[in-house]
């Protein structure tokens, strides 16, 4: 089968294993990320694993990430996993962008390269959780999209077989490339980095693009280019109480009836 | 290389750039950070350990059986071949990379971490002094885990006095016939190949030669197994050579270079390897102590808020920081090909300090955990037992002191 060109969008997020230490800044309504190590968004790792498997025997996997310069280490990890090249889209002008502003930047980066057969994203990010960027990329590129795929394989030169699960049914699809697909965790088990991958990554490249390189309209990116603004961001308080009752069945039944006001 | 419309850099250049710090007036500042590549290596080892090793520790403690499948898994992850040159399939990332990997594994299982370090110790003499024929025959298998190596030097006569060994090798035609018994050999059962040192002459002066022997050779026998207080899941015991016939081509280096073979490996890597395992025990002890202190409630609050507990945790913290500084520097010196005379005292210092610190750190963790510190459901008691296994291997504290004293008296610092 012909080799595929696959793009994978990756976002550095606070390490989910340290989620209990995350705090929200009440003034800016944003997550306080200082001191929390960043990792590849878990579902983006599933997307990358799918890309590496699909390109086996030929093809290219390119990783795109809109992130600060410190994301170079995250992108190096994607190269060590098996991606062929990485593109870091980084500029102060991109800061504060919502999902649409982010999608615009990612599309600008993707369009600077030769066309891709497939664009893969994690279904949602651990920190934002909106699940919007993948479909937004598809709309901006004029491509079809399928979200929350949990099975994916190559059918023939131009088509992929995918499966998605709705509330009550599983739908098996035959989809034509090019398209955008977002993936679920159940799609695969991402490979761990091997030392051979670390050594191979030395020879791969990370290309950094800023706003000028991408030619993006400043009015369409960053905080100023975001049609949505965060109104509030808080952890809901839980005031659940637990009472432990003891007694005979009759006593407990009597107490329950009284509690329910019956 | 500049890419039109963007800045393109090879990952290797990024790693060099990221690891440099702005020059201060008067010269470059010292950089104590791991490079981005080293951070990635640590991460690879951490993920491997958390996913594959942690679930097996309880079984290893209960059965004392070596998890042979985990050695294969370490081969697939590239850990086994970390010090094998690339032309033989390894990654040749050096001593510091190996130390980072073993530290991460030992944070959860110092038995498996020590197994990895002994495997490296078993093949390092081949890398340093082996013939091309020996390297091509064994090193690729060392990377994949088809060969698991160990190093057989110690005998009942004493590991600190290797020249008193009684294992002999006698030449017969184009073979050497080895007879003798080595004891306290780590992975005496799991390993299927070893670097063994035998006496090849008594008169006029004792001569020792290193041989690389594998289990397919007649007369290679696994002997009695030791029942140890710690390192459960890491076998240890006798290796016996009963008229074991070894080809002349399996001599490491040259006839008469046995002591150099043994101490080239032990002195450069063996002691660093034990330091690495010790670092893992200290880190594991700190993690266990902090977790317990944050969760255990006394007087209505976590005991982490009690100063007495804080002081113990502070001590484990400082033992970890200082042990890492000494050990990482020693590993860095090895990777710089520092001559033995300069290197020896630093490696000895690393081994002595880290291993003694591991014992102290593990004991402190047990103290912090009180009664829970000595029950098997918690990791502190395992760290305490394992820490007491680490200190004697690759040279006792007394030997390390002798090496450091000789270095200091010769003006080394």
Interface residues (C-beta under 8 A of the other chain):
Chain A: X72 X73 X76 X77 X79 X80 X87 X112 X192 X193 X194 X195 X196 X197 X198 X199 X201 X202 X203 X204 X205 X206 X207 X208 X209 X210 X213
Chain B: X3 X5 X6 X7 X8 X9 X10 X11 X12 X14 X15 X18 X36 X37 X39 X40 X41 X43 X44 X47 X48 X51 X76 X77 X78 X79 X81 X82 X86 X91 X93 X97
